[in-house]
Amino acid sequence: MVGSMLVRLTSRDFMNGKLNRPGVMVVMFYADWCPFSIAFKPMFEDFARKERLDCGEVNISHYEDPLWEQFQITVVPSLLVFKDGELIRRKDGVPLRGLSKADLDEATSN
């Protein structure tokens, strides 16, 4: 099974809490300085290579990034799932734990 390509997104890809892309996309919000993001990122990249879902990643390493507030992100990494631009599901990171493979599976299951 051929997977999808991991797309790098920025705040310019979002407006008023919506993703400016059609279809379903799983988006990981992460920060370079977060050890839990660093641990989870390879899992998400592997998932993106193997699954038939479109996947994106957003580096929100700077607290000034408007996406922290726009999506009320309090812990990174966090996963948000969009369908035709609308947020339909999310799995927020757990303080002092981040996200696991089980969290990824839960966020992306139908």
matplotlib code that plots the C-alpha trace (Angstrom):
import matplotlib.pyplot as plt

x = [0.0, 1.4, 1.2, 0.7, 3.3, 3.7, 2.9, 4.5, 1.8, 2.1, -0.3, -1.0, -2.8, -5.4, -8.0, -10.7, -10.1, -10.3, -7.7, -7.6, -7.5, -10.2, -10.6, -9.5, -6.1, -4.5, -2.4, 0.3, 1.1, 4.5, 7.4, 11.1, 11.9, 9.4, 10.9, 7.5, 7.2, 10.7, 9.7, 6.3, 7.3, 9.0, 5.9, 3.7, 6.1, 6.0, 2.2, 2.1, 4.2, 2.1, -1.5, -3.7, -4.7, -3.3, -1.0, 0.4, 2.7, 2.8, 5.8, 4.5, 7.8, 7.3, 4.7, 3.8, 2.4, -1.3, -2.2, -1.7, -4.6, -6.6, -6.9, -6.5, -3.5, -2.1, 0.1, 2.3, 2.3, -1.4, -3.3, -6.2, -8.2, -9.9, -12.5, -13.0, -11.4, -13.5, -12.0, -13.8, -11.7, -8.7, -6.4, -4.5, -1.1, -1.1, 1.1, 4.4, 3.6, 2.8, 1.1, 1.5, 0.9, -2.4, -3.4, -2.6, -4.7, -7.6, -7.4, -7.5, -10.0, -13.4]
y = [0.0, 3.4, 6.1, 9.8, 12.5, 14.5, 18.2, 21.0, 23.6, 27.0, 29.5, 30.7, 27.4, 28.1, 30.8, 31.3, 27.8, 26.1, 24.4, 25.8, 22.3, 19.9, 16.3, 14.7, 15.6, 14.6, 17.4, 17.1, 20.4, 20.1, 22.2, 21.7, 22.3, 19.7, 16.3, 14.7, 16.2, 14.9, 11.4, 11.4, 12.9, 9.8, 7.8, 10.3, 10.3, 6.5, 6.7, 9.2, 6.9, 3.9, 5.2, 6.4, 9.5, 13.0, 14.1, 17.4, 18.9, 22.3, 23.6, 25.9, 26.3, 30.0, 31.0, 34.0, 31.6, 32.4, 28.7, 28.2, 30.4, 29.7, 26.0, 26.4, 24.1, 23.8, 20.8, 19.6, 17.4, 17.5, 15.9, 17.6, 16.0, 18.2, 17.3, 19.8, 22.4, 21.8, 20.4, 17.1, 15.4, 16.1, 14.3, 16.7, 15.7, 14.8, 16.9, 15.1, 12.3, 13.7, 11.2, 7.5, 5.2, 4.3, 8.0, 8.2, 5.2, 6.6, 10.0, 8.5, 5.7, 6.2]
z = [0.0, -1.0, 1.6, 1.3, 1.4, 4.6, 3.9, 5.8, 6.7, 8.2, 9.7, 6.2, 5.5, 8.1, 8.5, 11.2, 12.6, 9.2, 7.0, 3.5, 1.9, 0.6, 1.7, 5.0, 6.5, 9.8, 11.1, 13.8, 15.6, 17.2, 18.6, 18.0, 21.7, 23.0, 23.9, 23.5, 20.0, 19.1, 20.3, 18.5, 15.2, 13.7, 14.6, 12.7, 9.8, 9.6, 9.8, 6.9, 4.7, 5.3, 5.4, 2.6, 4.6, 3.7, 6.6, 7.5, 10.1, 11.6, 13.6, 16.2, 18.1, 18.6, 21.2, 19.0, 16.4, 16.1, 15.7, 19.5, 20.1, 17.0, 17.9, 21.7, 21.7, 25.2, 24.8, 21.9, 20.1, 19.3, 16.4, 14.6, 11.9, 9.2, 6.6, 3.8, 6.1, 9.1, 12.3, 12.9, 15.6, 17.7, 20.1, 22.4, 23.8, 27.5, 29.8, 30.6, 28.2, 24.8, 22.4, 21.7, 18.8, 20.4, 20.5, 16.8, 16.0, 18.1, 16.4, 12.9, 13.3, 11.8]

ax = plt.figure().add_subplot(projection="3d")
ax.plot(x, y, z, "-o")
ax.set_aspect("equal")
plt.show()
